[in-house]
Amino acid sequence: MSFSPKFLIAFLVFVSFRFYSFSQTFTSSNLPLVIINTNGQTIKDDPKVTVDMGIIWNGPGKRNTLSDPKNNYNGKVAIEWRGSSSQGFPKKSYGFETKNSILADMDVSLLGMPEENDWILYAPYTDKTMIRDVLTYTLDASLGHWSPRCRYVELFLNGKYEGVYVLMEKIKRNQNRVDIAKLTATDIYGSDLSGGYIIKIDKTTGGGGDGWSSDYTNVVGRTFYQYDYPKAKEIAAEQKSYIQNWVRNMEKTLFQGKFSGVGSYHEYLNDSSFIDFMIINELAKNVDGYRLSSYLYKGKNKLINCGPIWDFNLTYGNADYYNGWLTSGFQFQANLGTDYWQNPFWWNKLMQDQNYVTKLKRRWTWIRKNEFSNERITFVIDSLANVISEAQVRNYQRWPILGQYVWPNWYVGYTYSQELTWMKDWITKRLIFLDQQWPYNFTGIENQILSQSISIYPNPFTNRLTVQLAPTINGDGTAEIVGLSGMLIRKYNIAIQNGQIELDFSGNNLLEPGLYVLRINQNNRTLLTEKVVKRP
C-alpha cells in the first residue's frame, strides 16, 4: 500500500486517540472464538513469540462461549504481527504457525480448513464492511482458482476482546493451497528443475527482499521479483537461474510484441490465468493491484500463471488516491506518478494483443451470466454480512471508528449499514462500466454452449450424479464440490465425453447429506455452477 498525504494525519489520530473497550455485552457468539494468551510476552513484528492459543467452535448454528472447551485447537503457536502499512493500525493482523509439544511445526486443520501450519489472523480495520477481502477470495474461487479459505472469528488476546478477525490460509506451496511440485536442493536438472516456483511482486518488508530486477523499465523504475517458494535462503543457484531466465524470456517476448507464433509470449505464460487476475483486480479497482501483493507461480513442466490473489482491503472504492474511488477507469492504466511501486510494463503490452483482449471480453461476458452476475455478487455480500451481523456490533464497540476517517477511506459511513450499502452501490456502477468496456457477442458454437439446456440428474442424488453439457464438449476437466460457505469440500479430475460427466460419491468420496454447489471447470473456464442436494 502506498501512503496518501492524509496518512500522517490519520496516523497522528491513531496514536493520540485512546482506543479502549467500551462495555461490551459479550456472552456468546455465532462465530468461533480464538483465545490467545501470551504469558506476559509482547507480540511484535519480528521475531515470532511462542504463545498459547485455543479455538472454541461448537459447530454451525451453535453458540460459542468463553467457558466452553477449546475443542478446535488447544496448543502452542509462534506468532508475530503481519502486514506493511497496516501495522500502523491499532487493530493488528497476525501471522502464526501451529506447533507441537516440542515446538516443531505441526500441520493441523483449523475450522474445517485443510491441514497446514501457516495461518493468518487478518484484522479488518480500514475496510469497515470487513468483507472486501473475503468477498474477493470467494468470487475468485468461483472461477476455479485456489484463493485463501477464510473463517470469521472473534479474538480475545490476554483476556481482552479484540473484535472480528478473519482466520485464513496463507499463500504457500501445498497440495491444498498452491498445488505445485515441491522443489528440493537436488532438483537442479531437466524437468525436475522446471517447477514449482512462487514469485512475489511486493514491498520487501515482511520477510522478503531477495530476488532480481526486471530487464525493462516501467513508467518509473523496474519491477522487482522476490523468491517466495523456494525461500531465498533455500533456493539453489540453478533454480534461481532457471526461474529468472523464464521470467526474463516472458518479459522479452512481451516487450518485443511477439503475440503469436513461434517465440511468442504464449510459450511462457498461461494467458487465461492473467485474464482472470486482471478481471478480479479491475472489478475491485485495486489500487495495489498488479504492483503489490501480486504473485506468479510455475508448476513442473508448466507455463507461468498469475496468482493467487492477495490483499483486497483497499478495493471497491475504499481508497482516496490513484482514483480508487471512481467506478470508471482501469487500474492497469492508472497514473501512479513517481510512486516507486509501478504496474509491470507487461500488463499494457498484453492489452495491445487483440487476441488477448478478445479472450478477456469473452471471459468477462461469460462469467457475468453466472459467477459474476449481479445477483450472485449481491448474494455473496449479503451472506457474508449476515454471518458477522451480530459480531460487527461488538467489533465497533471495541474499535469505535464508524463515522471517522481511517486511511485511506474515500467514503465514511456513520453506520455499518451505510458502509455496506455504499459498497454495494459502488460495485453495481463498476459492473456497468466494465460491461460497457468489455462487450462480447457470442456466436456459433460459443452461443450454443452458453445457452445450452444443462441437465443434472438425479438431483437430489444419493451416491451418483450425471451431468450433461453440450455434446461438443470433450476432454479433461475438474469437478468441485463447494459448501454454501464457499469452502471447497472435494475436487476431482474428470473426463468429459460428448458433454457427459459421471460423478461417483461412494466409498472414499462419500459426502455428508446437504446442499452443495457443483462447479465444472475446463481450460481455466467454468462451464457450470449449479446447486445440488445430497440425500441421506
C-alpha positions as CSV (number, residue, x, y, z in Angstrom):
1,M,0.0,0.0,0.0
2,S,1.2,3.5,-0.8
3,F,0.8,6.5,1.5
4,S,-1.5,9.4,0.7
5,P,-1.0,12.9,2.2
6,K,-3.7,12.1,4.7
7,F,-1.8,9.1,6.1
8,L,0.3,11.1,8.5
9,I,-2.7,13.0,9.8
10,A,-4.6,9.7,10.2
11,F,-1.6,8.2,12.0
12,L,-1.5,11.0,14.5
13,V,-5.2,10.4,15.1
14,F,-4.3,6.7,15.8
15,V,-1.6,7.4,18.3
16,S,-3.4,10.3,20.0
17,F,-6.8,8.7,20.2
18,R,-7.2,6.4,23.2
19,F,-8.8,3.2,21.9
20,Y,-10.4,1.2,24.6
21,S,-13.0,-1.4,25.1
22,F,-16.5,0.0,25.5
23,S,-18.6,-2.0,27.9
24,Q,-19.3,-5.0,25.6
25,T,-22.1,-7.3,26.4
26,F,-20.3,-10.4,25.2
27,T,-21.8,-13.6,26.5
28,S,-21.7,-15.8,23.4
29,S,-21.2,-15.7,19.6
30,N,-22.3,-17.4,16.5
31,L,-18.7,-17.1,15.4
32,P,-15.8,-19.3,16.5
33,L,-13.7,-17.8,19.3
34,V,-9.9,-17.5,19.1
35,I,-8.2,-17.1,22.5
36,I,-4.6,-16.2,22.8
37,N,-2.5,-15.9,26.0
38,T,1.0,-14.5,25.6
39,N,2.0,-15.4,29.1
40,G,3.4,-11.9,29.6
41,Q,5.3,-11.7,26.3
42,T,4.7,-8.9,23.7
43,I,3.8,-9.8,20.2
44,K,5.7,-7.6,17.7
45,D,6.8,-7.6,14.1
46,D,9.8,-9.9,14.4
47,P,10.7,-12.4,15.8
48,K,7.8,-14.6,16.5
49,V,7.0,-15.4,20.1
50,T,5.6,-18.7,21.3
51,V,2.2,-18.4,23.0
52,D,-0.9,-20.4,23.9
53,M,-3.8,-20.4,21.5
54,G,-7.2,-22.1,21.7
55,I,-10.2,-22.1,19.4
56,I,-13.8,-22.7,20.5
57,W,-16.2,-23.9,17.8
58,N,-19.3,-25.9,18.6
59,G,-20.4,-26.2,15.0
60,P,-22.8,-24.4,12.7
61,G,-25.9,-22.9,14.3
62,K,-24.5,-23.4,17.8
63,R,-23.4,-20.7,20.2
64,N,-19.8,-20.4,21.5
65,T,-18.9,-19.1,24.9
66,L,-15.6,-18.4,26.7
67,S,-16.4,-21.1,29.2
68,D,-16.7,-23.8,26.5
69,P,-13.8,-26.3,25.9
70,K,-11.1,-25.2,23.4
71,N,-12.3,-28.0,21.1
72,N,-11.0,-27.0,17.7
73,Y,-7.4,-26.2,18.7
74,N,-5.6,-26.0,22.0
75,G,-1.8,-25.7,21.9
76,K,1.2,-23.6,21.1
77,V,1.7,-21.2,18.2
78,A,4.5,-18.9,17.1
79,I,3.0,-15.6,16.3
80,E,4.0,-12.1,15.1
81,W,2.5,-9.0,13.5
82,R,2.0,-9.1,9.8
83,G,1.4,-6.6,7.0
84,S,3.2,-3.4,6.0
85,S,1.3,-0.1,6.2
86,S,-1.4,-1.9,8.1
87,Q,1.0,-2.3,11.1
88,G,0.2,1.4,11.8
89,F,-3.4,0.5,12.6
90,P,-4.2,-0.2,16.3
91,K,-6.0,-3.4,15.4
92,K,-3.2,-5.7,14.5
93,S,-3.1,-8.5,12.0
94,Y,-1.1,-11.6,12.9
95,G,0.7,-14.5,11.2
96,F,1.2,-17.7,13.2
97,E,2.5,-21.2,12.9
98,T,1.0,-24.1,14.8
99,K,3.5,-26.1,16.9
100,N,3.6,-29.4,18.7
101,S,4.8,-30.1,22.2
102,I,8.5,-29.8,21.2
103,L,7.7,-26.6,19.3
104,A,8.2,-28.1,15.8
105,D,5.8,-27.1,13.0
106,M,2.6,-29.1,13.2
107,D,0.0,-29.3,10.4
108,V,-3.5,-29.0,11.8
109,S,-7.0,-28.4,10.4
110,L,-8.5,-25.2,11.8
111,L,-12.2,-24.7,11.5
112,G,-12.5,-27.3,8.8
113,M,-9.8,-25.9,6.5
114,P,-7.2,-28.4,5.2
115,E,-4.2,-29.2,7.4
116,E,-1.3,-26.8,7.4
117,N,0.9,-25.0,9.9
118,D,1.0,-21.4,8.4
119,W,-2.0,-19.2,9.1
120,I,-3.2,-15.6,9.2
121,L,-5.4,-13.7,11.6
122,Y,-6.4,-10.8,9.4
123,A,-7.8,-7.7,11.2
124,P,-10.3,-5.8,9.0
125,Y,-9.9,-2.2,10.0
126,T,-9.8,0.4,7.2
127,D,-12.4,-1.8,5.4
128,K,-15.3,-1.0,7.7
129,T,-17.6,-3.6,5.9
130,M,-15.0,-6.2,7.0
131,I,-15.9,-8.2,3.9
132,R,-13.9,-6.9,1.0
133,D,-11.1,-9.5,1.2
134,V,-13.4,-12.4,1.8
135,L,-15.8,-11.3,-0.9
136,T,-13.0,-11.2,-3.4
137,Y,-11.5,-14.5,-2.5
138,T,-15.0,-16.1,-2.7
139,L,-15.5,-14.6,-6.2
140,D,-12.1,-15.7,-7.4
141,A,-12.6,-19.2,-6.1
142,S,-15.8,-19.4,-8.1
143,L,-13.7,-19.1,-11.2
144,G,-11.9,-22.3,-10.3
145,H,-8.8,-20.9,-8.7
146,W,-7.3,-21.5,-5.3
147,S,-7.9,-18.5,-3.1
148,P,-7.3,-18.4,0.6
149,R,-10.1,-20.1,2.6
150,C,-11.5,-17.8,5.3
151,R,-13.4,-18.1,8.5
152,Y,-14.8,-15.2,10.5
153,V,-13.8,-15.4,14.2
154,E,-13.8,-13.2,17.3
155,L,-10.4,-12.7,19.0
156,F,-9.6,-12.5,22.7
157,L,-6.0,-11.5,23.5
158,N,-4.8,-11.9,27.1
159,G,-8.4,-11.8,28.2
160,K,-9.3,-8.6,26.2
161,Y,-11.8,-8.6,23.4
162,E,-10.1,-7.5,20.1
163,G,-13.0,-7.7,17.7
164,V,-13.9,-9.5,14.4
165,Y,-11.0,-11.2,12.6
166,V,-10.6,-13.5,9.6
167,L,-8.7,-16.7,10.2
168,M,-7.4,-17.6,6.8
169,E,-4.9,-19.6,4.8
170,K,-1.5,-18.1,3.9
171,I,-0.2,-18.3,0.4
172,K,2.0,-21.4,0.4
173,R,3.0,-24.3,-1.8
174,N,0.8,-27.2,-0.7
175,Q,-1.5,-29.6,-2.4
176,N,-4.4,-27.9,-0.8
177,R,-3.1,-24.3,-1.5
178,V,-0.8,-23.5,-4.4
179,D,-0.7,-27.0,-5.9
180,I,2.7,-27.2,-7.5
181,A,5.6,-29.7,-7.1
182,K,7.9,-29.5,-4.2
183,L,11.5,-28.4,-5.1
184,T,14.4,-29.8,-3.2
185,A,18.0,-28.8,-3.3
186,T,18.9,-31.6,-5.6
187,D,16.2,-30.7,-8.2
188,I,18.7,-28.9,-10.5
189,Y,18.5,-30.8,-13.8
190,G,16.0,-31.4,-16.6
191,S,12.3,-31.4,-15.8
192,D,12.9,-31.6,-12.1
193,L,14.3,-28.0,-12.3
194,S,11.1,-26.7,-14.1
195,G,8.9,-26.3,-11.0
196,G,7.4,-25.4,-8.8
197,Y,8.1,-21.8,-8.1
198,I,6.2,-19.0,-6.5
199,I,7.4,-15.4,-7.2
200,K,6.1,-12.3,-5.4
201,I,5.8,-8.7,-6.6
202,D,5.6,-6.6,-3.4
203,K,7.4,-4.4,-0.9
204,T,10.4,-6.0,0.5
205,T,9.1,-5.9,4.1
206,G,7.7,-9.0,5.9
207,G,10.5,-11.4,5.2
208,G,11.0,-10.7,1.6
209,G,13.7,-8.9,-0.2
210,D,15.9,-11.4,-2.1
211,G,15.2,-11.6,-5.9
212,W,16.0,-9.8,-9.1
213,S,15.0,-6.7,-11.0
214,S,13.4,-6.7,-14.4
215,D,15.5,-6.0,-17.5
216,Y,12.8,-3.5,-18.6
217,T,11.7,-0.2,-17.1
218,N,8.1,0.6,-16.1
219,V,6.9,4.2,-16.0
220,V,9.3,4.6,-13.1
221,G,11.9,2.1,-12.1
222,R,11.8,-1.7,-12.7
223,T,9.7,-4.5,-11.3
224,F,11.5,-6.4,-8.5
225,Y,10.7,-10.1,-8.4
226,Q,11.1,-11.8,-5.0
227,Y,11.6,-15.5,-4.3
228,D,8.6,-16.8,-2.3
229,Y,9.0,-20.5,-2.9
230,P,11.6,-21.9,-2.5
231,K,12.6,-19.3,0.1
232,A,15.6,-17.2,-0.7
233,K,17.7,-19.0,1.9
234,E,16.8,-22.4,0.5
235,I,16.6,-21.9,-3.3
236,A,19.6,-23.4,-5.2
237,A,21.7,-21.3,-7.6
238,E,20.5,-23.4,-10.6
239,Q,16.9,-22.8,-9.5
240,K,17.4,-19.1,-9.3
241,S,18.9,-19.0,-12.7
242,Y,16.1,-21.1,-14.2
243,I,13.2,-19.0,-12.9
244,Q,14.9,-15.8,-13.7
245,N,15.6,-16.8,-17.3
246,W,12.0,-18.0,-17.7
247,V,10.6,-14.7,-16.5
248,R,13.1,-12.7,-18.5
249,N,12.2,-14.5,-21.6
250,M,8.5,-13.9,-20.9
251,E,9.2,-10.2,-20.5
252,K,11.3,-10.1,-23.6
253,T,8.6,-11.6,-25.8
254,L,6.1,-9.1,-24.5
255,F,8.4,-6.1,-24.8
256,Q,9.1,-7.0,-28.4
257,G,5.4,-7.5,-29.1
258,K,5.7,-11.2,-30.1
259,F,2.0,-12.0,-29.6
260,S,1.7,-15.1,-31.8
261,G,3.6,-17.9,-33.5
262,V,6.9,-19.4,-32.6
263,G,8.7,-17.4,-29.9
264,S,5.6,-15.7,-28.7
265,Y,4.7,-15.0,-25.1
266,H,2.3,-17.9,-25.2
267,E,5.4,-20.2,-24.8
268,Y,6.0,-18.7,-21.3
269,L,2.7,-17.7,-19.7
270,N,-0.8,-19.1,-19.4
271,D,-2.9,-16.1,-20.6
272,S,-6.1,-17.4,-19.1
273,S,-4.7,-17.0,-15.6
274,F,-3.6,-13.5,-16.4
275,I,-7.0,-12.6,-17.8
276,D,-8.8,-13.8,-14.6
277,F,-6.2,-12.0,-12.5
278,M,-6.9,-8.8,-14.4
279,I,-10.7,-9.2,-14.2
280,I,-10.7,-9.6,-10.4
281,N,-8.3,-6.6,-9.9
282,E,-10.3,-4.4,-12.3
283,L,-13.7,-5.4,-10.8
284,A,-12.3,-4.4,-7.4
285,K,-10.4,-1.3,-8.8
286,N,-7.5,-2.5,-6.7
287,V,-5.1,0.5,-6.2
288,D,-2.4,-2.0,-5.1
289,G,-3.3,-4.4,-7.9
290,Y,-0.6,-5.7,-10.3
291,R,2.2,-3.8,-8.5
292,L,2.0,-5.0,-4.8
293,S,0.8,-8.2,-3.1
294,S,0.9,-9.9,-6.5
295,Y,2.1,-13.4,-7.2
296,L,3.3,-15.6,-10.1
297,Y,3.6,-19.4,-9.9
298,K,5.0,-22.1,-12.2
299,G,4.4,-25.8,-11.9
300,K,6.7,-28.5,-13.2
301,N,6.8,-28.5,-17.0
302,K,4.1,-25.8,-16.9
303,L,3.7,-22.2,-18.0
304,I,3.8,-19.2,-15.7
305,N,0.4,-18.5,-14.0
306,C,-0.7,-15.2,-12.5
307,G,-1.9,-15.5,-8.9
308,P,-3.0,-16.4,-6.3
309,I,-4.7,-13.1,-5.5
310,W,-4.0,-11.4,-2.2
311,D,-4.8,-8.3,-0.1
312,F,-8.0,-6.6,-1.2
313,N,-8.9,-4.2,1.7
314,L,-8.3,-1.1,-0.4
315,T,-10.8,-2.0,-3.1
316,Y,-14.4,-1.4,-4.2
317,G,-13.9,2.4,-3.7
318,N,-12.1,2.2,-0.4
319,A,-9.1,4.4,-1.4
320,D,-8.8,8.1,-1.7
321,Y,-5.8,8.0,-4.0
322,Y,-5.0,6.9,-7.6
323,N,-8.7,7.4,-8.4
324,G,-9.5,4.3,-6.4
325,W,-12.9,5.8,-5.5
326,L,-14.0,6.2,-9.1
327,T,-16.2,3.5,-10.7
328,S,-14.7,4.3,-14.1
329,G,-11.2,3.8,-15.4
330,F,-8.8,0.9,-15.5
331,Q,-6.2,0.3,-12.7
332,F,-3.7,-1.3,-15.1
333,Q,-3.6,2.1,-16.8
334,A,-3.5,4.2,-13.6
335,N,-1.3,7.2,-13.4
336,L,0.9,6.4,-10.3
337,G,3.1,9.4,-10.6
338,T,6.6,8.8,-9.3
339,D,5.5,6.0,-6.9
340,Y,8.3,3.5,-6.6
341,W,5.9,0.6,-7.0
342,Q,4.6,0.8,-10.5
343,N,2.5,-1.7,-12.5
344,P,4.7,-4.1,-14.5
345,F,5.0,-2.9,-18.1
346,W,3.8,-6.1,-19.5
347,W,0.1,-5.6,-18.5
348,N,-0.1,-2.8,-21.0
349,K,1.7,-5.0,-23.6
350,L,-0.8,-7.8,-23.1
351,M,-3.7,-5.3,-23.7
352,Q,-2.1,-4.4,-27.0
353,D,-2.6,-8.0,-28.2
354,Q,-6.1,-8.0,-29.8
355,N,-6.4,-11.8,-29.3
356,Y,-5.8,-11.4,-25.6
357,V,-8.4,-8.5,-25.4
358,T,-10.9,-10.6,-27.3
359,K,-10.4,-13.5,-24.9
360,L,-10.7,-11.1,-22.0
361,K,-14.0,-9.8,-23.2
362,R,-15.3,-13.3,-23.9
363,R,-14.4,-14.4,-20.4
364,W,-15.9,-11.4,-18.8
365,T,-19.2,-11.7,-20.7
366,W,-19.3,-15.4,-19.9
367,I,-18.9,-15.1,-16.1
368,R,-21.2,-12.1,-15.9
369,K,-24.0,-14.5,-16.8
370,N,-23.0,-16.8,-13.9
371,E,-20.3,-16.4,-11.3
372,F,-20.2,-12.6,-11.5
373,S,-23.8,-11.9,-12.1
374,N,-25.3,-9.0,-10.1
375,E,-27.5,-11.5,-8.3
376,R,-24.6,-13.8,-7.3
377,I,-22.3,-10.9,-6.1
378,T,-25.2,-9.5,-4.1
379,F,-25.9,-12.9,-2.6
380,V,-22.3,-13.3,-1.5
381,I,-22.2,-9.8,0.0
382,D,-25.4,-10.3,1.9
383,S,-24.4,-13.8,3.1
384,L,-21.1,-12.5,4.5
385,A,-22.7,-9.5,6.1
386,N,-25.3,-11.8,7.7
387,V,-22.5,-14.0,9.2
388,I,-21.0,-11.1,11.0
389,S,-24.2,-9.0,11.7
390,E,-24.1,-9.8,15.4
391,A,-20.3,-9.6,15.9
392,Q,-19.8,-6.3,14.0
393,V,-21.7,-4.5,16.7
394,R,-19.2,-5.7,19.3
395,N,-16.3,-5.0,16.9
396,Y,-17.3,-1.4,16.7
397,Q,-17.7,-1.1,20.4
398,R,-14.1,-2.2,20.7
399,W,-13.0,0.0,17.7
400,P,-15.3,3.0,17.6
401,I,-14.3,4.2,14.1
402,L,-17.7,4.3,12.3
403,G,-18.1,7.9,11.2
404,Q,-14.4,8.6,11.3
405,Y,-11.8,8.8,8.6
406,V,-9.3,5.9,8.6
407,W,-6.6,6.0,6.0
408,P,-7.3,5.8,3.1
409,N,-11.2,5.9,3.2
410,W,-12.9,7.8,0.4
411,Y,-16.4,7.3,1.9
412,V,-17.1,7.5,5.6
413,G,-20.3,6.0,6.7
414,Y,-21.8,6.6,10.2
415,T,-23.3,3.1,10.5
416,Y,-22.3,-0.4,9.4
417,S,-25.4,-0.5,7.2
418,Q,-24.3,2.7,5.4
419,E,-20.8,1.3,4.7
420,L,-22.3,-1.9,3.3
421,T,-24.9,-0.1,1.1
422,W,-22.3,2.3,-0.3
423,M,-20.0,-0.5,-1.3
424,K,-22.9,-2.4,-3.0
425,D,-23.9,0.7,-4.9
426,W,-20.2,1.2,-6.0
427,I,-20.0,-2.4,-7.2
428,T,-23.2,-2.0,-9.3
429,K,-21.8,1.0,-11.0
430,R,-18.4,-0.6,-11.6
431,L,-20.1,-3.6,-13.2
432,I,-22.0,-1.3,-15.6
433,F,-18.7,0.4,-16.6
434,L,-16.9,-2.9,-17.2
435,D,-19.9,-4.3,-19.2
436,Q,-19.6,-1.2,-21.4
437,Q,-15.8,-1.6,-21.8
438,W,-15.7,-5.4,-22.3
439,P,-18.7,-6.3,-24.5
440,Y,-18.6,-9.6,-26.4
441,N,-21.3,-11.2,-28.7
442,F,-21.2,-15.0,-28.6
443,T,-21.8,-16.6,-31.9
444,G,-21.9,-20.1,-33.3
445,I,-20.7,-22.9,-31.0
446,E,-19.9,-20.4,-28.2
447,N,-23.5,-19.3,-28.1
448,Q,-24.7,-22.9,-28.3
449,I,-22.7,-23.7,-25.2
450,L,-23.7,-20.6,-23.3
451,S,-27.4,-21.0,-24.0
452,Q,-27.5,-24.8,-23.7
453,S,-30.0,-26.6,-21.5
454,I,-27.8,-28.2,-18.9
455,S,-29.1,-31.4,-17.3
456,I,-28.0,-32.7,-13.8
457,Y,-29.7,-35.9,-12.7
458,P,-30.8,-37.2,-10.3
459,N,-30.9,-34.1,-8.2
460,P,-31.3,-34.7,-5.2
461,F,-28.9,-37.7,-5.6
462,T,-27.6,-40.5,-3.3
463,N,-24.2,-41.6,-4.5
464,R,-24.1,-41.0,-8.2
465,L,-24.6,-37.9,-10.3
466,T,-24.7,-37.4,-14.1
467,V,-24.0,-34.0,-15.7
468,Q,-24.9,-33.4,-19.3
469,L,-23.4,-30.4,-21.0
470,A,-23.3,-29.6,-24.8
471,P,-22.3,-32.7,-26.7
472,T,-19.5,-30.8,-28.4
473,I,-17.6,-30.5,-25.1
474,N,-14.8,-33.1,-24.6
475,G,-11.6,-33.5,-22.8
476,D,-10.2,-33.3,-19.2
477,G,-11.5,-31.0,-16.6
478,T,-12.2,-30.7,-12.9
479,A,-15.3,-31.0,-10.8
480,E,-15.5,-29.2,-7.5
481,I,-18.0,-29.6,-4.6
482,V,-18.3,-26.4,-2.6
483,G,-20.1,-25.8,0.6
484,L,-22.5,-22.8,0.8
485,S,-20.0,-21.0,3.0
486,G,-17.6,-21.1,0.0
487,M,-15.4,-23.9,1.4
488,L,-14.0,-26.3,-1.2
489,I,-15.1,-29.8,0.0
490,R,-14.0,-32.0,-2.8
491,K,-12.1,-31.6,-6.1
492,Y,-11.9,-34.3,-8.8
493,N,-10.2,-34.7,-12.1
494,I,-12.8,-35.7,-14.6
495,A,-13.1,-36.8,-18.3
496,I,-15.8,-35.2,-20.3
497,Q,-17.1,-37.3,-23.2
498,N,-19.7,-35.8,-25.6
499,G,-20.6,-33.4,-22.8
500,Q,-21.3,-36.1,-20.2
501,I,-19.7,-36.4,-16.8
502,E,-20.3,-39.2,-14.3
503,L,-19.6,-38.5,-10.6
504,D,-19.4,-41.2,-8.0
505,F,-19.7,-40.2,-4.3
506,S,-19.5,-43.6,-2.8
507,G,-16.6,-45.2,-0.9
508,N,-13.8,-42.7,-0.1
509,N,-15.7,-40.0,-1.9
510,L,-18.7,-40.1,0.4
511,L,-20.4,-36.8,1.0
512,E,-22.4,-35.8,4.0
513,P,-26.1,-35.1,3.2
514,G,-26.8,-31.5,2.5
515,L,-26.9,-28.7,-0.1
516,Y,-23.7,-28.0,-2.2
517,V,-22.6,-26.1,-5.2
518,L,-21.2,-28.1,-8.1
519,R,-18.6,-26.5,-10.4
520,I,-17.3,-28.0,-13.6
521,N,-14.1,-26.4,-15.0
522,Q,-12.1,-26.8,-18.2
523,N,-9.2,-24.9,-19.5
524,N,-9.4,-22.2,-16.8
525,R,-13.1,-21.7,-17.6
526,T,-16.1,-22.6,-15.5
527,L,-18.6,-24.5,-17.6
528,L,-21.2,-25.0,-14.9
529,T,-22.1,-23.7,-11.4
530,E,-25.3,-25.3,-10.0
531,K,-26.7,-26.3,-6.6
532,V,-27.1,-30.0,-5.9
533,V,-28.6,-31.8,-3.0
534,K,-27.1,-34.9,-1.4
535,R,-29.7,-37.3,0.1
536,P,-29.1,-39.1,3.4
